[in-house]
Amino acid sequence: MGYGKKRRSKRGNLRGGNADEKKHGERLDYPEIDKHNQAFCDYYKAQGILDDDEFEKFYEVLKTVLPTTFRITGSRDTALELRDQLQNRYVPSMKDIEVEGEAIEPPTPLEWYPDNFGWHFKVSRGVLRKSPAMSAFHKFVVAETEIGNLSRQEAVSMIPPLLLKVEPHQWVLDMCAAPGSKTAQIIEAVHANDKKNEIPTGLVVANDADYKRSHMLVHQCRRLGSPCFVATNHDAGRFPKVHLKDENGRVYGMQFDRVLCDVPCSGDGTFRKNQTIWRTWGVGSALGLHATQIQIFLRGAQLTKIGGRIVYSTCSFNPIENESVVAEVLRLSNGALELLDMSQELKGLKRKPGLKTWKVMTKDKEWVDSLEDITDEKKRSKYTQSMFPPSNVQDIPLERCLRIYPHEQDTGGFFVAVFEKTKPMTGIDNAFIAHQKGLNVDEKEILESEKKDEELLESIAPKVEETEEVPLTQAKESETAAEIEDKDVDLPSKRAVGESAPNKPSKKARSMDTLKEAPFELMSPDNEDIVEASEFYGLAPTLPKTQFLLRSMEGNSKNRSIYFVSEAVKSILSSKDSSRLRLVNTGVKIFVRQGSAMDGGCPLRISSDGLMLLTPHISEKRCIDVSTEELRTIVTKAFPKTEEFDQSHVEWLTALEPGCCIFRYDTTKLADASQRGLWLPLTLPVWKARVSFNLLLNKKEKKSLSLRLFDVEPEEIPAELRNRQMANIQSEEGTPNTSE
């Protein structure tokens, strides 16, 4: 999130010059950056964040490149098997490898990440991609990342979701969520202990103030296929109030069991990835963001249930963004928040305690001990008392905060503080307590208390004038220019360094953006499409028919796509206040309407997005277990005919009504399944036309699967069939042709 005055020249890209001059596939050299900033050294030595000897070690590590780190996604059935494959196959095969005369250490698990699901590899992505000795491991990482079994993520950014301690029944709010790696981790936690064929009762609301970046967030989280996910676009410090009703019609304010405030920050903890900070660092960004950080944190606290947990985090070393924000929100909470001791959590994570004192430097680079030291009244008005250590700072347990320094475990820099809301803080809290006791609360009282909360938030408006130093990050995993070019990882890139975005959307942007989003409409269980799909696929009662959703009515395209949401998400969409939420995305795409005419059958095909969610509820009448040769046929061939399958299945396939069906394959039938990274059964959506079949995966997915299974690329679709497809409604999953 950008703040402050832009002070950069117009240029085609991060390197300067014309971006169009770069040829496709060419990697350009980047100018060497002078990795020294005396102002940074002077500032943090004066703050006393480390003793002199340790500061030198810390500063030298800042000049080095971060290692590769990734997570094995904990909500996947494959998690334990993937971990065992990694430990027992890939790690042993990578011992004694040298690249350009340098010994390469195999990947090692992050000592503090539970169940060895987090991994560290001290090799750059460039070396990993180019080295023949590591090609198998590289292919493994890329393939599993593409299908969502691995998630590349900076090690320290994994910490806040772990400390949230999310459980499947809890409602979680991620206030500043883009690009979404922490959100994905939270979604995995909500689904971590799923009971078979049951949808979690919890949900995840992921918010970001930047409209475009909220779509990056959706892109990152979509691969998880969660019906419990909602993406919104609001200024986090002014996240709207929403009133819900229980089964008895009693009104209560929407609150959350867990809230993550991973706030916009100056980002000097990202030196190792964001090298432009070496020449742009200054104190102005931290000063300018201080009030915004308080406002976001305070709003998060207001939205947290009593007994709920809040995690506040930045990727900054600066106490103005860290301890001073924590101290001020504790003061504003009037004892409702408790700063928790995390010393026994994440064993093996090296951390230092929060600071008990700090100094304030003005943007004129003068140290001041209090507001009174700023003699110029106009300048003084730009600063706040909350930037300074409070008079009772020794009584505040700020040592419970976690400071993560790069030299201790080869990571980025990070700050984390964990809180519990122990007693009522707002009128909404009192109303929620009454609601839990089954008491009715006057809705006017709720509105009045909410107005007071809003007035408090508005009183914390940023007062520091826009600074010349451009804030560098949004407390997320920023990328260097070189990393942005790395196409191996399907992750949305960070906003370019120096590119600004508003703290809250402008009125013009709000009105324009609203038009971009199609409305959400819950479908009636007796909707003809729901009835038809339920009968055709034999959907079991375990899949509620009251939770299907439409995005829009697109002209004459009747119910082109149908989505599915959890009961918790449905309760928000059903609220009379749902229009207050700028919903960017929710729901898992379950069905997509076939575009061309068809004789009989059902025109609604199963979306690959919703395949795993829907499969447990589908009748066996649309499913078939195929042999290895049949799998080869459907994966490698373009529109294979019925007679190309096993004779034992031809009669069944011929009699099958046109429409979507499920091909299942037991990977243990494949002799070298483990070598190909296949451990669990394959479930594939297939379209049955009159006399042919088509695998419903997009071109890239189909190619990846074909290479992984059989080491061959799939056949190209014949030109005449491709032309027919163009007449169909296109979708990201590939459009079936039903003309045969």
C-alpha positions in Angstrom: 0.0 0.0 0.0 1.7 3.2 -1.1 1.7 6.4 0.8 3.5 9.7 0.3 4.6 11.6 -2.7 5.8 9.8 -5.7 9.3 10.9 -6.6 10.2 8.5 -9.4 10.7 9.2 -13.1 8.4 7.6 -15.6 9.9 4.4 -16.8 9.0 1.2 -18.5 9.9 -1.1 -15.8 11.8 -1.5 -12.5 15.2 -1.4 -14.3 14.5 1.8 -16.1 14.5 2.1 -19.9 12.0 0.6 -22.3 10.4 -2.7 -21.2 9.6 -3.5 -24.8 13.3 -3.7 -25.6 13.5 -7.0 -23.7 13.1 -10.0 -26.1 10.9 -12.8 -25.1 12.6 -15.3 -22.9 15.7 -13.1 -22.4 17.0 -12.3 -18.9 18.6 -8.9 -18.7 21.4 -8.0 -16.3 20.5 -5.7 -13.5 22.8 -2.9 -12.3 24.6 -3.7 -9.1 23.0 -1.9 -6.1 25.2 -0.3 -3.5 24.3 -2.3 -0.5 25.0 0.3 2.1 22.8 2.9 3.7 24.5 5.0 6.5 21.2 6.6 7.6 19.8 3.1 8.3 22.8 2.1 10.3 22.9 5.3 12.3 19.1 5.1 13.0 19.0 1.6 14.3 22.3 1.7 16.2 20.8 4.7 18.0 17.6 2.7 18.7 19.7 0.0 20.3 17.9 -2.9 18.6 21.1 -5.0 18.8 24.5 -4.6 20.5 27.3 -3.3 18.3 28.9 -6.7 17.5 25.6 -8.4 16.7 24.5 -5.4 14.6 27.5 -5.9 12.3 26.5 -9.5 11.7 22.9 -8.4 11.2 23.9 -5.8 8.7 26.1 -8.1 6.7 23.3 -10.7 6.3 21.0 -8.0 5.0 23.2 -7.8 2.0 22.7 -11.5 1.1 20.0 -13.1 -0.9 17.2 -15.0 0.8 17.0 -18.8 0.5 14.1 -20.5 -1.1 11.4 -21.5 1.3 8.1 -23.3 0.8 5.3 -25.0 2.6 3.6 -28.4 2.1 -0.1 -27.4 2.3 -1.5 -28.9 5.4 -5.1 -29.3 4.2 -4.2 -31.6 1.4 -4.6 -35.4 1.7 -1.2 -35.6 0.1 0.6 -33.5 2.8 2.2 -36.4 4.7 3.0 -38.4 1.5 4.6 -35.3 -0.1 6.7 -34.7 3.0 7.8 -38.4 3.0 8.7 -38.2 -0.7 10.7 -35.1 0.0 12.5 -36.6 2.9 13.1 -40.1 1.6 13.6 -39.5 -2.1 14.7 -36.0 -3.1 16.8 -35.0 -0.1 19.0 -38.1 -0.2 19.5 -37.7 -4.0 20.7 -34.1 -3.6 23.7 -34.9 -1.3 27.2 -34.1 -2.6 25.9 -31.9 -5.4 28.1 -29.1 -6.6 27.1 -26.1 -8.8 29.9 -24.1 -10.3 32.4 -25.6 -7.8 30.2 -24.8 -4.8 28.7 -27.5 -2.6 24.9 -27.3 -2.4 23.1 -28.3 0.8 20.0 -30.3 0.4 16.6 -28.9 1.5 16.1 -29.0 5.3 12.9 -28.6 7.3 12.3 -25.3 9.1 13.0 -26.3 12.7 10.0 -24.4 14.1 7.3 -25.3 11.5 5.0 -28.0 12.7 5.2 -31.5 11.3 8.1 -30.6 9.0 5.7 -29.0 6.6 7.9 -25.9 6.1 11.2 -26.2 4.2 14.3 -24.2 3.6 16.7 -24.5 0.6 19.7 -22.2 0.4 19.8 -22.1 -3.4 18.5 -19.3 -5.6 15.6 -20.0 -7.9 17.9 -19.4 -10.9 20.4 -22.1 -9.8 17.5 -24.4 -9.0 16.0 -24.0 -12.4 19.3 -24.3 -14.4 21.2 -27.1 -12.6 20.8 -30.5 -14.3 21.7 -32.2 -11.0 18.6 -30.6 -9.4 16.3 -30.8 -12.3 14.1 -33.6 -10.8 13.7 -31.6 -7.6 12.9 -28.5 -9.6 10.3 -30.3 -11.6 8.8 -31.7 -8.4 8.5 -28.2 -6.8 7.1 -26.6 -9.9 4.5 -29.4 -10.6 3.3 -29.5 -7.0 3.2 -25.7 -6.7 1.0 -25.5 -9.8 -1.6 -27.9 -8.4 -1.5 -26.3 -4.9 0.3 -29.1 -3.0 3.3 -26.8 -2.3 3.3 -23.1 -1.6 6.4 -21.0 -2.0 6.4 -18.4 0.8 9.0 -16.4 2.7 9.7 -18.2 6.0 8.9 -15.3 8.4 5.5 -14.7 6.7 4.5 -18.2 7.8 4.7 -17.1 11.4 1.5 -15.0 11.9 -0.9 -17.6 10.7 0.7 -20.2 12.9 0.4 -17.9 16.0 -3.3 -17.3 15.1 -4.0 -20.9 16.0 -7.0 -21.2 13.7 -9.5 -24.0 14.1 -12.0 -25.2 11.5 -15.1 -23.8 13.4 -13.7 -20.3 13.7 -14.4 -17.1 11.7 -11.2 -15.4 10.6 -10.6 -11.9 9.2 -7.4 -11.1 7.3 -7.5 -7.3 7.2 -4.6 -6.6 4.7 -4.5 -9.8 2.8 -3.0 -9.4 -0.7 -1.2 -11.1 -2.3 -2.6 -14.0 -0.2 0.1 -16.4 1.0 -0.9 -15.9 4.6 -4.6 -16.1 3.7 -4.0 -19.4 1.9 -2.3 -20.7 5.1 -5.3 -19.6 7.1 -7.7 -21.3 4.7 -5.6 -24.5 5.0 -6.0 -24.3 8.8 -9.8 -24.0 8.5 -9.8 -27.1 6.4 -7.0 -28.9 8.3 -9.2 -31.2 10.3 -12.0 -31.7 7.9 -14.3 -34.6 8.6 -15.0 -36.7 5.5 -17.6 -35.1 3.3 -18.2 -32.3 5.7 -17.7 -28.5 5.1 -16.1 -26.5 7.9 -18.3 -24.2 9.9 -15.6 -21.6 10.0 -14.9 -19.0 7.3 -12.1 -16.7 6.1 -12.8 -13.1 5.1 -9.7 -11.8 3.2 -9.7 -8.0 2.7 -7.4 -5.6 0.8 -7.8 -1.9 0.2 -6.4 -2.1 -3.3 -9.0 -3.4 -5.8 -6.5 -4.8 -8.3 -4.5 -6.5 -5.6 -7.7 -8.1 -4.1 -8.0 -10.0 -7.4 -4.4 -11.2 -6.9 -5.5 -12.5 -3.6 -8.4 -14.4 -5.2 -6.0 -15.9 -7.8 -3.7 -17.1 -5.0 -6.5 -18.7 -2.9 -8.6 -20.1 -5.7 -6.5 -23.2 -6.0 -7.6 -24.3 -2.5 -11.2 -24.6 -3.7 -12.7 -23.5 -0.4 -16.4 -22.6 -0.1 -15.5 -20.9 3.2 -13.6 -18.0 1.5 -14.7 -14.4 0.9 -12.6 -11.7 -0.6 -13.5 -8.0 0.0 -12.2 -4.6 -0.9 -12.2 -2.1 1.9 -9.9 0.3 3.7 -9.0 -2.0 6.6 -9.2 0.8 9.2 -12.8 1.4 8.2 -14.0 -2.2 7.6 -17.8 -2.0 7.5 -20.2 -3.2 10.2 -22.5 -6.0 9.2 -25.4 -7.3 11.3 -26.4 -10.9 11.3 -29.4 -12.8 12.6 -29.5 -16.0 14.5 -32.1 -18.8 14.0 -34.4 -16.9 16.3 -34.2 -13.6 14.4 -32.0 -11.9 17.0 -29.6 -9.3 15.5 -25.9 -9.2 16.4 -22.9 -7.6 15.0 -20.5 -9.7 12.9 -17.3 -10.4 14.7 -14.4 -12.8 14.3 -12.7 -15.5 16.4 -9.3 -14.6 14.8 -8.1 -11.4 13.2 -4.8 -10.9 11.4 -3.5 -7.3 11.1 -0.5 -7.7 8.8 -0.4 -4.0 8.2 1.1 -1.8 5.6 4.6 -0.8 6.7 7.9 0.7 5.6 9.2 -2.7 4.9 12.9 -2.5 5.9 12.7 -6.1 7.0 12.7 -7.0 3.3 16.1 -5.7 2.4 17.2 -9.2 1.2 14.4 -9.4 -1.4 13.7 -5.7 -2.1 17.0 -4.3 -2.9 15.8 -0.9 -3.9 15.4 -0.1 -0.2 19.2 0.3 0.0 18.9 3.6 -1.8 15.4 4.7 -0.7 15.3 4.0 3.0 14.3 6.9 5.3 12.3 7.5 8.5 9.5 9.3 6.8 7.5 6.2 5.8 7.4 4.8 9.3 6.2 8.2 10.7 3.6 8.5 7.9 2.2 5.0 8.5 2.0 5.1 12.3 -1.5 6.4 12.6 -2.8 4.1 9.8 -1.3 1.1 11.6 -3.0 2.1 14.8 -6.3 2.6 13.1 -6.2 -0.9 11.3 -5.1 -2.6 14.5 -7.9 -0.9 16.6 -10.5 -1.7 14.0 -9.4 -5.4 14.1 -9.7 -5.4 17.8 -13.2 -4.0 17.6 -14.1 -6.8 15.2 -12.7 -9.5 17.4 -15.0 -11.6 19.7 -14.3 -11.7 23.4 -12.0 -14.6 23.9 -10.7 -14.2 20.3 -7.1 -13.7 19.2 -5.5 -10.9 17.2 -2.1 -11.0 15.6 -0.4 -7.8 14.7 2.6 -8.0 12.3 4.9 -5.9 10.1 8.0 -6.6 8.1 9.7 -3.6 9.7 12.4 -3.2 12.4 11.1 0.2 13.3 9.6 0.6 16.8 7.5 3.5 15.5 5.6 0.9 13.5 5.9 -1.9 16.1 6.1 -1.4 19.9 4.6 2.1 19.8 1.6 0.9 17.9 1.1 -2.0 20.3 1.4 0.3 23.3 -1.1 2.8 21.9 -3.7 0.2 21.0 -3.4 -1.4 24.5 -4.1 2.1 25.9 -7.1 2.6 23.7 -8.5 -0.8 24.5 -8.8 0.2 28.2 -7.6 -3.2 29.4 -9.7 -5.3 27.0 -6.6 -6.7 25.2 -3.9 -8.8 26.7 -0.5 -9.1 25.1 0.3 -12.8 25.2 3.5 -14.5 26.0 4.6 -16.6 22.9 7.9 -17.8 24.3 6.7 -21.4 24.4 5.2 -21.4 20.9 7.0 -22.4 17.8 9.9 -24.2 19.5 13.1 -23.7 17.5 12.2 -20.2 16.2 14.9 -17.8 17.2 13.4 -14.5 18.3 14.3 -11.5 20.4 12.0 -9.7 22.8 10.2 -6.4 22.0 11.9 -3.1 22.9 11.0 -1.4 26.1 12.2 2.0 25.0 12.9 3.8 21.7 13.5 7.2 20.1 11.7 9.3 17.6 13.5 11.0 14.7 11.7 13.7 12.8 11.7 13.7 9.0 14.3 16.5 9.4 16.5 13.9 10.9 16.5 15.4 14.4 16.1 13.2 17.5 13.3 14.3 19.9 12.3 12.9 23.2 8.8 14.4 23.3 6.4 16.5 21.2 7.5 19.6 23.2 11.0 19.2 21.6 9.5 20.1 18.3 9.5 23.9 18.6 7.8 24.6 15.3 4.1 24.4 16.1 3.1 23.5 12.5 5.6 20.7 12.3 4.6 19.5 15.8 1.0 19.1 14.7 2.2 16.4 12.2 3.4 14.1 15.0 1.5 12.3 17.7 2.2 11.5 21.3 1.6 7.8 20.5 4.9 7.7 18.6 6.9 8.1 21.9 7.3 5.6 24.6 4.4 6.0 27.1 5.1 7.1 30.6 4.2 3.6 31.9 6.2 1.7 29.3 8.0 -0.3 31.9 4.6 -1.7 33.1 3.7 -2.8 29.6 5.0 -6.4 28.8 6.4 -5.3 25.4 9.1 -8.0 25.8 6.3 -10.5 24.8 6.5 -9.1 21.2 8.6 -11.2 18.8 11.4 -9.5 16.8 12.8 -11.7 14.1 16.2 -10.7 12.8 17.7 -12.1 9.5 21.1 -13.2 10.9 19.7 -15.5 13.4 18.0 -18.1 11.1 18.7 -16.9 7.6 15.3 -15.2 7.1 13.8 -11.8 6.5 13.1 -9.3 9.2 9.7 -9.4 11.0 7.7 -8.2 14.0 4.8 -10.1 15.6 2.6 -9.5 18.6 -0.2 -11.7 19.7 -3.3 -10.6 21.7 -6.4 -12.0 23.3 -9.5 -10.0 23.8 -10.4 -10.7 27.4 -13.4 -8.4 28.1 -15.8 -6.1 26.4 -14.2 -3.2 24.5 -17.2 -1.9 22.5 -21.0 -1.8 22.6 -20.9 -4.6 20.0 -19.1 -6.8 22.5 -21.9 -6.2 25.0 -24.5 -6.9 22.4 -22.8 -10.1 21.5 -22.7 -11.2 25.1 -26.4 -10.5 25.4 -27.0 -12.5 22.2 -25.1 -15.5 23.5 -27.3 -15.4 26.6 -30.4 -15.4 24.4 -31.3 -11.8 25.2 -32.8 -9.4 22.7 -30.8 -6.2 22.1 -32.3 -3.0 20.8 -30.9 -2.5 17.3 -30.8 1.3 17.9 -28.4 0.6 20.8 -26.2 -1.4 18.6 -26.1 1.4 16.0 -25.3 4.0 18.6 -22.4 2.0 20.0 -21.1 1.4 16.5 -21.2 5.1 15.8 -18.9 5.7 18.9 -16.5 3.1 17.6 -16.4 4.8 14.2 -15.8 8.2 15.8 -12.8 6.8 17.7 -11.4 5.4 14.5 -11.8 8.7 12.7 -10.0 10.5 15.5 -6.9 8.5 14.7 -6.5 10.0 11.2 -2.9 10.2 9.9 -1.5 13.6 10.8 2.0 13.4 9.3 2.2 15.1 6.0 3.0 13.0 3.0 6.7 12.1 3.1 9.2 12.1 0.3 10.3 8.6 1.1 8.1 6.1 -0.7 6.8 3.3 1.5 8.1 0.1 0.1 5.9 -2.8 1.0 2.6 -3.9 2.4 4.1 -6.2 5.0 4.1 -9.1 2.5 6.5 -11.1 0.4 7.8 -8.4 -2.0 9.8 -9.4 -5.0 12.9 -8.1 -6.7 12.8 -7.2 -10.3 14.6 -10.3 -11.2 12.2 -12.5 -9.3 9.2 -10.9 -11.0 10.6 -12.4 -14.2 10.7 -15.9 -12.7 7.8 -17.7 -14.3 8.1 -20.9 -12.3 5.9 -19.7 -9.5 2.3 -19.0 -10.1 2.1 -16.3 -7.5 0.9 -12.7 -8.0 3.8 -10.3 -7.8 4.0 -7.5 -5.3 3.2 -3.9 -6.4 6.3 -2.5 -8.0 8.6 -0.6 -5.6 7.4 3.0 -5.4 4.1 2.4 -7.1 1.5 4.0 -4.9 -2.1 3.1 -4.1 -4.6 4.8 -1.9 -5.2 3.8 1.7 -8.8 3.7 0.8 -10.4 3.6 -2.6 -11.4 7.0 -4.0 -15.0 7.8 -4.6 -14.4 7.6 -8.3 -12.7 4.3 -7.9 -15.4 3.0 -5.7 -18.1 3.8 -8.1 -16.2 2.4 -11.1 -15.1 -0.8 -9.2 -18.6 -1.5 -8.1 -19.6 -1.8 -11.7 -16.9 -4.4 -12.3 -18.3 -6.9 -9.9 -21.3 -9.0 -10.8 -23.9 -9.3 -8.0 -24.1 -12.4 -5.8 -27.4 -14.2 -5.7 -28.3 -17.2 -3.7 -30.3 -19.8 -5.6 -33.5 -21.4 -4.5 -33.1 -25.1 -3.8 -36.0 -25.7 -6.3 -34.3 -23.8 -9.0 -34.7 -25.8 -12.2 -30.9 -26.0 -12.7 -30.3 -27.2 -9.2 -33.0 -29.8 -9.6 -31.7 -31.0 -12.9 -28.1 -31.2 -11.8 -29.1 -33.0 -8.6 -31.0 -35.6 -10.5 -28.4 -36.0 -13.3 -25.4 -36.4 -11.0 -27.4 -38.1 -8.2 -26.2 -35.5 -5.7 -26.5 -36.8 -2.1 -28.4 -35.0 0.7 -25.0 -34.4 2.3 -24.5 -31.5 -0.2 -27.0 -28.7 0.9 -29.1 -27.5 -2.0 -29.6 -24.1 -0.3 -26.0 -22.9 -0.7 -25.7 -22.6 -4.5 -24.9 -19.1 -5.8 -25.0 -17.2 -9.0 -22.6 -14.3 -9.9 -24.8 -12.7 -12.5 -27.3 -13.1 -15.4 -25.1 -12.4 -18.5 -27.6 -11.3 -21.1 -29.2 -14.5 -22.6 -26.6 -16.8 -20.9 -28.8 -18.5 -18.4 -26.9 -19.4 -15.2 -23.7 -19.8 -17.1 -21.7 -20.6 -13.9 -23.0 -21.9 -10.6 -21.0 -21.6 -7.4 -21.3 -23.2 -3.9 -20.7 -21.5 -0.5 -20.6 -22.7 3.0 -23.4 -22.1 5.5 -21.2 -19.4 7.2 -20.7 -17.5 4.0 -24.4 -17.9 3.2 -25.3 -16.2 6.5 -23.3 -13.2 5.4 -24.7 -13.1 1.9 -28.2 -13.4 3.4 -27.7 -10.4 5.8 -29.6 -7.3 5.0 -26.2 -5.5 5.4 -24.5 -7.6 2.8 -24.6 -4.7 0.4 -22.1 -2.8 2.7 -19.5 -5.4 1.8 -17.6 -4.7 -1.4 -17.5 -8.4 -2.3 -14.8 -9.3 -4.8 -15.2 -13.0 -4.8 -16.7 -15.9 -3.0 -17.8 -19.4 -3.6 -16.3 -22.4 -5.5 -17.4 -22.8 -9.1 -19.3 -26.1 -9.2 -21.0 -26.2 -12.5 -20.4 -24.5 -15.9 -23.1 -24.5 -18.6 -22.1 -26.2 -21.9 -22.4 -23.6 -24.7 -23.5 -25.7 -27.6 -26.7 -27.6 -28.2 -26.9 -31.2 -27.1 -29.3 -34.1 -27.4 -30.4 -35.2 -23.9 -28.2 -35.3 -20.9 -27.4 -32.3 -18.6 -25.8 -29.1 -20.0 -24.2 -28.3 -16.7 -20.7 -29.8 -16.5 -18.6 -30.1 -13.4 -16.0 -27.4 -13.0 -12.4 -28.5 -12.2 -12.4 -25.9 -9.4 -15.2 -27.7 -7.6 -14.4 -31.3 -8.5 -12.9 -32.3 -5.1 -15.7 -30.6 -3.2 -18.4 -32.2 -5.4 -17.0 -35.7 -6.0 -17.9 -37.2 -2.6 -21.5 -36.3 -3.1 -21.9 -37.7 -6.7 -23.7 -41.0 -7.4 -21.7 -43.9 -8.8 -23.9 -43.8 -12.0 -21.7 -41.0 -13.4 -18.3 -42.5 -12.2 -16.1 -45.1 -13.7 -12.8 -46.7 -12.7 -10.5 -46.8 -15.7 -7.4 -48.8 -16.5 -3.9 -47.4 -17.2 -4.4 -47.6 -21.0 -7.8 -45.9 -20.7 -6.2 -43.2 -18.6 -3.6 -42.8 -21.4 -6.3 -42.5 -24.0 -8.3 -39.8 -22.2 -5.2 -37.8 -21.2 -3.1 -37.9 -24.4 -5.7 -38.1 -27.2 -8.0 -35.4 -28.6 -11.7 -36.5 -28.4 -11.1 -40.3 -28.3 -14.1 -42.4 -29.6 -16.0 -44.8 -27.4 -14.5 -47.8 -29.1 -11.0 -46.7 -28.1 -11.7 -47.7 -24.5 -11.6 -51.2 -22.9 -14.1 -53.5 -24.4 -15.4 -54.2 -20.9 -16.4 -50.6 -20.6 -17.7 -49.9 -24.1 -21.3 -50.9 -23.4 -21.4 -48.8 -20.2 -19.9 -45.8 -21.9 -22.2 -46.1 -24.9 -25.3 -46.2 -22.7 -24.1 -43.3 -20.6 -26.2 -40.1 -21.1 -24.3 -37.2 -22.7 -22.8 -34.8 -20.2 -20.1 -34.7 -17.6 -18.8 -37.8 -15.9 -15.9 -38.8 -13.6 -13.0 -41.0 -14.5 -11.2 -42.4 -11.5 -7.8 -44.0 -11.6 -5.9 -46.0 -8.9 -2.3 -44.7 -9.2 -1.0 -47.9 -7.6 -1.6 -49.5 -11.0 1.2 -47.3 -12.5 4.5 -49.1 -12.0 6.5 -46.0 -11.3 3.8 -43.9 -9.7 5.9 -42.8 -6.8 8.7 -41.7 -9.1 6.2 -39.6 -10.9 4.9 -38.0 -7.7 1.6 -39.9 -7.8 0.3 -41.4 -4.5 -3.4 -40.8 -4.2 -6.2 -41.8 -6.7 -6.7 -39.5 -9.7 -10.2 -38.0 -10.2 -10.8 -36.4 -13.6 -13.8 -34.5 -15.0 -14.7 -35.8 -18.5 -17.3 -34.7 -21.0 -19.2 -37.4 -22.9 -20.6 -36.4 -26.2 -22.6 -38.7 -28.5 -19.6 -40.9 -29.6 -16.5 -39.2 -28.1 -15.0 -38.0 -24.8 -13.0 -35.0 -23.8 -10.9 -34.3 -20.6 -12.2 -31.1 -19.0 -8.8 -29.6 -18.2 -7.3 -26.5 -19.7 -4.5 -26.9 -22.2 -1.7 -26.3 -19.6 -3.2 -28.6 -17.0 -3.7 -31.4 -19.6 -0.1 -31.0 -20.9 1.3 -31.1 -17.4 -0.7 -34.2 -16.5 0.2 -36.0 -19.7 3.9 -35.3 -19.3 3.8 -36.3 -15.6 2.0 -39.6 -16.3 3.3 -40.7 -19.7 6.2 -38.4 -20.7 4.3 -37.3 -23.8 2.5 -34.2 -24.8 -1.2 -34.6 -25.6 -2.4 -34.5 -29.2 -3.4 -31.2 -30.7 -7.1 -30.7 -31.2 -7.9 -31.0 -35.0 -8.5 -27.7 -36.7 -12.1 -28.5 -37.6 -12.9 -29.4 -34.0 -11.1 -26.4 -32.7 -13.2 -24.1 -34.9 -16.4 -25.8 -33.5 -15.1 -25.1 -30.0 -14.7 -21.4 -30.7 -18.5 -21.3 -31.2 -19.0 -22.6 -27.7 -18.9 -20.5 -24.5 -15.3 -20.4 -23.5 -14.1 -21.1 -20.0 -10.8 -21.5 -18.2 -11.4 -25.3 -17.9 -11.6 -26.0 -21.6 -14.9 -26.2 -23.5 -16.2 -29.6 -24.5 -17.4 -30.2 -28.0 -20.7 -32.1 -28.3 -21.1 -32.2 -32.0 -20.1 -35.8 -32.4 
